[in-house]
Amino acid sequence: IYFSETLSNNYHHLLPAIEKENILAKKKLGLQTDDILRKLDKFNFSFNIYDNWLPIFNQTYASPLSSNAFDYYNFYFSDSNIVNGKKLYKIHFAPKQKFERAFTGSLWINDSTYSISKIDMHLSVTANLNFVNGIHYLEEYKLSLDTVTQLLEYMPYRYSSTIDFETGLALLGIPVKANEKSVRLVVNNSVIIDYIKFNPTIPDDSDIVKMNMEETNQFEKDDNYWIKNRSDSLSSHEKNIYQMVDSL
């Protein structure tokens, strides 16, 4: 009952300093429930998994790739595989202590560069999260060409976070009876980076003008636009949501 899509171009450059997102299109359901989406935005998150600490709500959790990860995690070799000509090792990790602020999951490591190609991890109720049954987080990387070094580098292209709430929906402004145990709220946020242009030439005035001309307030686009420009196909569940709204 709460669903939206956003399509945007993102620009990042160090010198000159550029950090810009141009939203090109937005799509919502067109129901009164759209108003609740603003209250759910704060539950959408993505990490840099190479950071030592990963913030979730008002707490921080040790990354399995932190400089002191062995203080918080046990690691177990699982398997190896060849993906796109690269050998990857699959490693499982789990907290050393039951109530540790740490994740459980798996990561895939390139055997020559030690770069991460994928990490899949979760927090359970033992992680001391109020009102939450669990959190699942997935981050995937793909090889992109660095036009300066002419080497393929792993760059993030998909972030996915899912929060399964236990209680506390009234605190979010969602009118649910306190004894309605069958009602659950699951918030899922997926970010797909469709095309990465990595280390292009230094942007000049014409690039910046083009970037600024991209800005628009006309976010409403027809279905044909979304079919043509959507970065990833909709799941069957998401398609059913749109069909439900059409029926209503």
VENCOR-V915578 format. One record per residue. RES is the residue in one letter. PHI is phi in whole degrees, 0 to 359 (999 if undefined). OMEGA is omega in whole degrees, -180 to 180 (* if undefined). Layout:
res: {RES;RES}
phi: {PHI;PHI}
omega: {OMEGA;OMEGA}
//
This chain:
res: {I;Y;F;S;E;T;L;S;N;N;Y;H;H;L;L;P;A;I;E;K;E;N;I;L;A;K;K;K;L;G;L;Q;T;D;D;I;L;R;K;L;D;K;F;N;F;S;F;N;I;Y;D;N;W;L;P;I;F;N;Q;T;Y;A;S;P;L;S;S;N;A;F;D;Y;Y;N;F;Y;F;S;D;S;N;I;V;N;G;K;K;L;Y;K;I;H;F;A;P;K;Q;K;F;E;R;A;F;T;G;S;L;W;I;N;D;S;T;Y;S;I;S;K;I;D;M;H;L;S;V;T;A;N;L;N;F;V;N;G;I;H;Y;L;E;E;Y;K;L;S;L;D;T;V;T;Q;L;L;E;Y;M;P;Y;R;Y;S;S;T;I;D;F;E;T;G;L;A;L;L;G;I;P;V;K;A;N;E;K;S;V;R;L;V;V;N;N;S;V;I;I;D;Y;I;K;F;N;P;T;I;P;D;D;S;D;I;V;K;M;N;M;E;E;T;N;Q;F;E;K;D;D;N;Y;W;I;K;N;R;S;D;S;L;S;S;H;E;K;N;I;Y;Q;M;V;D;S;L}
phi: {999;236;204;207;229;224;243;211;253;242;235;220;209;277;228;292;289;227;219;216;238;255;283;261;202;227;221;237;276;79;249;297;295;302;296;284;303;299;285;266;301;291;263;265;216;217;243;261;293;277;291;290;232;246;278;226;56;256;233;239;234;292;285;294;250;290;294;242;300;289;282;245;234;257;243;223;291;245;196;223;204;256;232;53;79;248;276;240;256;262;238;272;221;208;297;290;243;301;257;291;279;208;261;239;170;221;222;245;241;292;285;256;260;62;284;273;259;196;221;228;212;212;245;255;297;287;278;63;255;294;68;239;284;184;229;242;226;230;224;236;239;223;284;233;280;275;289;275;271;61;248;274;237;285;235;294;228;214;238;217;233;228;243;257;277;267;215;84;296;296;294;270;82;260;286;234;296;298;263;274;289;280;273;233;240;239;256;241;231;236;240;244;263;284;218;245;254;254;56;285;294;299;296;258;300;294;295;292;298;298;297;289;293;292;300;209;252;267;275;284;231;281;297;297;298;291;298;282;250;299;289;217;288;287;286;298;296;292;299;293;297;298;295;299;294;300;293;297}
omega: {175;-176;177;177;176;177;-177;170;-179;-179;178;178;-177;-179;-2;-177;178;174;-169;173;175;177;-177;-177;174;179;176;-175;-177;178;178;179;177;-178;-177;-177;-179;-180;-179;-178;-177;179;175;-177;172;-173;157;-171;177;174;179;-176;-178;-177;173;-174;-178;-179;175;-178;-178;176;175;177;-179;-178;178;-176;-177;174;-174;-171;162;-179;-177;175;-177;-171;173;-177;176;179;-178;178;-179;178;-179;173;176;-177;173;175;-179;180;176;180;-175;-176;178;175;-174;-175;169;179;-177;173;-179;-173;173;-172;-177;-178;-176;176;177;176;180;172;-177;-173;-179;171;180;-179;179;-180;175;176;-179;174;-173;174;-178;178;177;-178;180;177;-179;180;172;-178;178;-176;170;-174;178;-178;-177;177;175;-179;176;177;-179;177;177;171;178;178;179;178;178;-177;178;-180;174;-178;179;178;178;-178;179;-173;178;179;-175;-177;-179;-174;-178;-179;178;175;176;-180;179;177;179;175;178;177;-169;-175;-179;172;-166;179;173;177;180;-177;177;-176;-178;177;-179;176;179;179;-180;179;180;-176;-180;171;-180;-174;-177;179;-179;-176;180;178;-178;178;-177;-170;-180;-174;-177;180;178;174;179;178;-180;176;-179;177;178;178;178;-179;177;180;178;*}
//
